[in-house]
Amino acid sequence: MTIHLKDSADWQAIYAIYVEAFGQSAEADLVRNMQNDGDLLLSLTAYNDQPAGHIAYSHLRLHEIPSIKACVLAPLAVVPSFRQQGIGAQLVRHSLERLRNGGYDLVVVLGEPHYYGRFGFDPKLAEKLKTPYDGPYLQALALSDQGKGAHGPVSYARAFAELN
Ligand SMILES: CC(C)(COP(=O)(O)OP(=O)(O)OC[C@H]1O[C@@H](n2cnc3c(N)ncnc32)[C@H](O)[C@@H]1OP(=O)(O)O)[C@@H](O)C(=O)NCCC(=O)NCCS
């Protein structure tokens, strides 16, 4: 199977992916709101002959160490008919490489440790942060030595406040 990853703000594709994956539009709305607010820093769509998956990242501010360049991975989805074929992993690995090359120090995600652990995300590192999502599903990945020292309160992009 050939998968192409594209930097994309093709809303029709993004909307279709999230509605198919989650049965609702909240995650697609999150991406659009982040884009409208200027908080979307990476939006990648995986295509086969049709849109198969999407991943997005937004800015995260660390109040006590603003010099740490941090971001949030959310949302991520692969449509059901394309799952279990490594597309999710391709989206995560490719985007993390882009962020590392772009000088990012830290990535935070809320999700299943069984899934995100394979990419190096660790709940222990996230325990040092103070977020609205604290708990066992919050994980962090340091992309640099500076990222390993992340701690304290953070601010997510405004669009997250509209999710429930
Ligand atoms: C999670 C998701 C993006 C994975 O996409 P994918 O292309 O199937 O992923 P990959 O092929 O790279 O990896 C498949 C692995 O993910 C695991 N996985 C899938 N969904 C999972 C979940 N909700 N929790 C834990 N593990 C999950 C599978 O069990 C499989 O594990 P294995 O490699 O040990 O067999 C996709 O299943 C999805 O869109 N799910 C619904 C939306 C969602 O839950 N998104 C947020 C993720 S927290």
The ligand as an SDF file (V2000), in Angstrom:
LIG
                    3D

 48 50  0  0  0  0  0  0  0  0999 V2000
   -5.1520    4.9900   17.1910 C   0  0  0  0  0  0  0  0  0  0  0  0
   -5.1070    4.9960   15.6690 C   0  0  0  0  0  0  0  0  0  0  0  0
   -4.7390    6.3860   15.1710 C   0  0  0  0  0  0  0  0  0  0  0  0
   -4.0120    4.0000   15.2170 C   0  0  0  0  0  0  0  0  0  0  0  0
   -3.9170    4.0490   13.8040 O   0  0  0  0  0  0  0  0  0  0  0  0
   -3.3570    2.7940   12.9700 P   0  0  0  0  0  0  0  0  0  0  0  0
   -2.9720    3.2680   11.6310 O   0  0  0  0  0  0  0  0  0  0  0  0
   -4.2970    1.6560   13.0820 O   0  0  0  0  0  0  0  0  0  0  0  0
   -2.0610    2.4790   13.8480 O   0  0  0  0  0  0  0  0  0  0  0  0
   -0.8570    1.5490   13.4990 P   0  0  0  0  0  0  0  0  0  0  0  0
   -1.1930    0.6230   12.3750 O   0  0  0  0  0  0  0  0  0  0  0  0
    0.3410    2.3950   13.3760 O   0  0  0  0  0  0  0  0  0  0  0  0
   -0.7200    0.7440   14.8610 O   0  0  0  0  0  0  0  0  0  0  0  0
   -1.6660   -0.2200   15.2410 C   0  0  0  0  0  0  0  0  0  0  0  0
   -1.5170   -0.4680   16.7350 C   0  0  0  0  0  0  0  0  0  0  0  0
   -2.2700    0.5320   17.4470 O   0  0  0  0  0  0  0  0  0  0  0  0
   -3.0010   -0.0840   18.4730 C   0  0  0  0  0  0  0  0  0  0  0  0
   -4.1610    0.7420   18.8070 N   0  0  0  0  0  0  0  0  0  0  0  0
   -5.0960    1.2080   17.9820 C   0  0  0  0  0  0  0  0  0  0  0  0
   -6.0120    1.9160   18.6740 N   0  0  0  0  0  0  0  0  0  0  0  0
   -5.6260    1.9020   19.9620 C   0  0  0  0  0  0  0  0  0  0  0  0
   -6.1550    2.4560   21.1460 C   0  0  0  0  0  0  0  0  0  0  0  0
   -7.2700    3.1880   21.1610 N   0  0  0  0  0  0  0  0  0  0  0  0
   -5.4990    2.2150   22.2890 N   0  0  0  0  0  0  0  0  0  0  0  0
   -4.3790    1.4800   22.3070 C   0  0  0  0  0  0  0  0  0  0  0  0
   -3.8170    0.9520   21.2040 N   0  0  0  0  0  0  0  0  0  0  0  0
   -4.4380    1.1440   20.0490 C   0  0  0  0  0  0  0  0  0  0  0  0
   -3.3830   -1.4020   17.8720 C   0  0  0  0  0  0  0  0  0  0  0  0
   -3.7500   -2.3330   18.8550 O   0  0  0  0  0  0  0  0  0  0  0  0
   -2.0610   -1.8130   17.1980 C   0  0  0  0  0  0  0  0  0  0  0  0
   -1.1910   -2.3060   18.1840 O   0  0  0  0  0  0  0  0  0  0  0  0
   -0.1260   -3.4350   17.9070 P   0  0  0  0  0  0  0  0  0  0  0  0
    0.8670   -2.8080   16.9510 O   0  0  0  0  0  0  0  0  0  0  0  0
    0.4510   -3.6970   19.2500 O   0  0  0  0  0  0  0  0  0  0  0  0
   -0.9080   -4.5390   17.2750 O   0  0  0  0  0  0  0  0  0  0  0  0
   -6.4280    4.5120   15.0460 C   0  0  0  0  0  0  0  0  0  0  0  0
   -6.7520    3.2410   15.5890 O   0  0  0  0  0  0  0  0  0  0  0  0
   -7.5890    5.4590   15.3110 C   0  0  0  0  0  0  0  0  0  0  0  0
   -7.8020    6.4010   14.5580 O   0  0  0  0  0  0  0  0  0  0  0  0
   -8.3610    5.1950   16.3760 N   0  0  0  0  0  0  0  0  0  0  0  0
   -9.5360    5.9800   16.6830 C   0  0  0  0  0  0  0  0  0  0  0  0
   -9.1550    7.3800   16.9860 C   0  0  0  0  0  0  0  0  0  0  0  0
   -8.2870    7.4920   18.2170 C   0  0  0  0  0  0  0  0  0  0  0  0
   -8.4740    6.7660   19.1870 O   0  0  0  0  0  0  0  0  0  0  0  0
   -7.3390    8.4640   18.1530 N   0  0  0  0  0  0  0  0  0  0  0  0
   -6.5350    8.8420   19.2580 C   0  0  0  0  0  0  0  0  0  0  0  0
   -5.5360    7.8320   19.6560 C   0  0  0  0  0  0  0  0  0  0  0  0
   -5.2830    7.9100   21.4230 S   0  0  0  0  0  0  0  0  0  0  0  0
  1  2  1  0
  2  3  1  0
  2  4  1  0
  2 36  1  0
  4  5  1  0
  5  6  1  0
  6  7  2  0
  6  8  1  0
  6  9  1  0
  9 10  1  0
 10 11  2  0
 10 12  1  0
 10 13  1  0
 13 14  1  0
 14 15  1  0
 15 16  1  0
 15 30  1  0
 16 17  1  0
 17 18  1  0
 17 28  1  0
 18 19  1  0
 18 27  1  0
 19 20  2  0
 20 21  1  0
 21 22  1  0
 21 27  2  0
 22 23  1  0
 22 24  2  0
 24 25  1  0
 25 26  2  0
 26 27  1  0
 28 29  1  0
 28 30  1  0
 30 31  1  0
 31 32  1  0
 32 33  2  0
 32 34  1  0
 32 35  1  0
 36 37  1  0
 36 38  1  0
 38 39  2  0
 38 40  1  0
 40 41  1  0
 41 42  1  0
 42 43  1  0
 43 44  2  0
 43 45  1  0
 45 46  1  0
 46 47  1  0
 47 48  1  0
M  END
$$$$
